[in-house]
Amino acid sequence: MIISMIDILIQMFSYTFLVRAVVVGLMVSLCAALLGVSLVLKRYSMIGDALSHVGFGTLAIATALGVAPLMVSIPLVVIVAFLLLRISENSKIKGDAAIALISTSSLAIGVLIISFTTGMNTDVCNYLFGSILAMSRSDVILSIVLSCAVIVLFVVFYNKIFAVTFDENFARATGTKAGLYNMLIAILTAMTVVLGMRMMGALLISCLVIFPALTAMRLCKRFLSVTICSALISLICFFVGVVVSYLYATPTGASVVLVNILVFTLFWGIDMVRGRR
């Protein structure tokens, strides 16, 4: 059994595109899991879904212009993340309403642009549900560099992120610039969503943000332990999902989501049993 699994992995990693997908996927999964804990606790987890829809629209624009998708998507989605926080904080349109407004508008704009340019072909399916073949060598390099930047910034500002996550009012009272660190979380999330969207798809990328954090919270109660557990769960689920996708020729994004669902169910069951005891 172990030998056959090793043979499968050796065969799997003989394909360059799979190596690229796994490397980028693991980096993005780690970033999403780290940020997901704060987003879930702040009840702002659907920002990942909104930004992924914006990313779909920007990918459509990049395709229409014939330019590198990531070079267009990353700055535009970061700008939208900034505007999203400003809208929800400083206007009558709050939280979930602002997310719904932006996500549906971006998705509609993306579909219209694609229908007028390349047409509603298989590229649309790849954008919506992801494609493991979508990562070029330049995309991989850019994704690794930006993922490392996200991880470093999260570690450096961990204490501030922890403060604004649990008690934003107290953080403001102690002199912490809560708005700045909320913006940092939003920008890092925007970068992570765009990097992972090519592989996971616009409709599935928010899974990497939400599921690992919720799963870790079933058994862990401290912020640090939840963050570490969430990161490990995210890495394992992504890798297993890619292996399942390779073995059974299933879509990568959907396979990763399915593995996350199974692990969440397992942790939920353990939590239920432990609670009864």
N, C-alpha and C positions, 0 to 999 in steps of 0.2 A: 504493500500500500504506500509506504513512505517512498520507496524507490520509484514507483510509478508516478507519484506526485512530483518528485524531483525531475523525472524525465519530461513531464508535462511542462514544468516551469522552464526547463532548459530549451525545449522546443518553442515555447511561447516567447521567450526573450531573444530568440534568434531573429525575430522580426523587429526591424528598427522602429517602425511606427508604434509598436506596442511598448517598447522601451521608453520612447518619448512620452507616450500617453501615461504610463505608470509614474514616471518621474514627475511630470507636471501635475498629474492627478493627486499624488501623495502630498506634494507641496501645497496645492490649493486646498486639499482636504484639511490639512493641519491649520492653515490660516482661517478657513471657515469655521472650524471647531473652536478655535481660540476666541474669535469674535462672536460666535454664536451664543456663548454663555452670557455675555453682557447683553446682547440683543434680546434674548429670551427673558432674562430677568427684568429688563426695562420694558417688557411688553412691546417691543418694537421689532419682533422677529420677521414680520412680513416685509420689512424694508428690502430684504434680499430678493423677494419675489418681485417687488416693484422695480428694483434696479435691473433685474434680469430681463424684464420686459422692455425697459429702456435700452438695455444692451442689444436686444433683438432689433429695435428700431435703428440703432447706430450701426449695427452690422449690415442692415439693409442699405443704409446710406453709403457705407464704405463700398459695398458691392456695386452700387449704382455708379459711384465715382471711380471705381477700379483701383482703389488704394488699399494698403494693408489694413485689415479689419481692426487689429488691436490698437494701432496708432490712432485710429479715429474713435473707437469705442471707449478706451480708458479715460481720456480727458473729458469727453462728453458725459459719461456716466458719473464721473467725479463731480462735475458741475451740477448735474441733476441731484446728486446726493446732498450737495450743499443747499440747493434751492428747496429740496424736500424738507430739510430740517427748518429752514427759515419760514417756509409756508406753514408748517405745523405749529411752530412756536409763536409766530407773530401775526397770524391771521385767524379768521373765523373758521377756516378749514383745518380741522384737527386730525392728527394721527392717521387712523384707518381710512378716513375720507380722502385725505391727501394722497395716500398710497394708492387707493383705488383709482383716483382721478388720473394720476400720472401713469400707472401701469397700463390701464386700458387704452389711454390715448397713445402711448408709445407703441403698443402692440398693433393698434389699428394703422398708425402711420407706417410702421414697418411692413405690414402686409400690403398696403397700397403701393409703397415704393417698389417692392419686389414684383408685384403684379404688373406694374408699368414698365419694368426693366427686364429682368430675367424671366419673368413669368412664374406662376405657381408650380414649380417643379420640385424635384427631390431636395434641392438646396434648402427649401423652406423647412422640410421635415428635419434636415440636419441641424438647422438653426434652432428649431423648437425642441427637439428631443436629443440633440447632440450627435456627434460622430467622432469615433476614435481615430479616424483618418484625417481629421481637420488640423492637426498640429504640424506645422512646418518647422524646420530647424530654427529659423529666426524666431518663430513664436515660442519655441521651447526655451531659448536663451532669454528672451524678454520675460517670459513667465517665471523662470527660476530667479532672475534678478529681482523682479518686483515682489515675488513671494518672500524672498529673504528679507527684503526691506520691510514688508508687513510684519513678519515675525520679530525682527529686531525692534521696530517701533512699539509693538505690543509689549515686549519684555521690558524695554526702557521705561515706558509709561504705565507699567502694570499697576502700580500703587494708585495712580491718578484714575485709571480706568475702573479699578476696584471701588474707589471712593464715589465716583459719579454713578456707578451702577447701583449701589446699595442705598445711598442717601444723598441725592443730588443737592437738596437744600442745605444739609449739614456741610457738604463739600464747599458750597458757595460761601457759607458763613465762615469757614476756616480759611478763606482766601483762594481756594482752588477755582480756576477759570473753567467752570463746568461746561459752558457753551463751547469752549475750544476743544475740550476732550470729547464731547459728544460729536463734534464735527470730525475729529480725528477718527473716531469709531466708524462714522458714516463713510468717510473717504476710504479707509482701509477695507471696509465691506464692499464698497463700489469696485475697488481694484480686484478684490478676490472674486467677486461675482463675474466680472468680465473675463478674468483669466480662466475660470472654470466653465464658463458657459459654452464655449466651443465644443467641449467634450460632453458635458452633462445636458446641455440644452437649456433654452430659456425657461421652459416649463418645469424643469427638474432640479436646477441648480440650488434652489432654496432648501432642498433636502439636506445638503451638506452643512447648512447653517443651523437648521432647526433640530434635526433628529439626534445627532451626537450629544448635544447639550441636554435635551429632554431625557435621553437614555441615561446619561451620567447622573442626572438628578434623582433618578429612581433609587440609587444606592448611596450616593455621596451627598453630603450636606454643606461642607465648607467650600468657599469659592475656589480656593487653590486646588483642592482635591477634585472638584467638579471639572475644572478647566483641564487638569492633567488627564483625567479619565475620559473626558470628551475628546481630547486630542488622540488618545490611543484608540478609542472606539472608531473614530473617523478614519484613521489610517488603516486599521484592520478591515473595516467594512468596504472601503474603496478597493483595497487589494483583492479581497475575496470576490467582490463584485466584478472586477476585471477578469479574474480567473474563470468565474462562472460564465461571463460573456464570451470568453474565448472557447470554452469547452462546449457550450450549447448554442453558439452563434446567436446570442440574444443581444439586444441593444445595450450598450455599456451603461448609459445613464439609468435606464430602468432596472438593470441588474444591481447596480449600487444601491438604488432606492429600496429594492426588495430585501437586500441583505440588511440594510438599516432597519427596516420594518421588523424583520425577524429578531434582530438583536434587541430592539426596543421591547418587543413582546416578551423576550426572555427575561430582561431586566425587570420589567413590570411584574412578571410572575414571581420572580425572586423577592421583589419588594412586598408583594401581597402575602407570600408565605411568611416572610420575616415579620410583617406587621401582625399577623395572627398569633405568632409565637410570643 
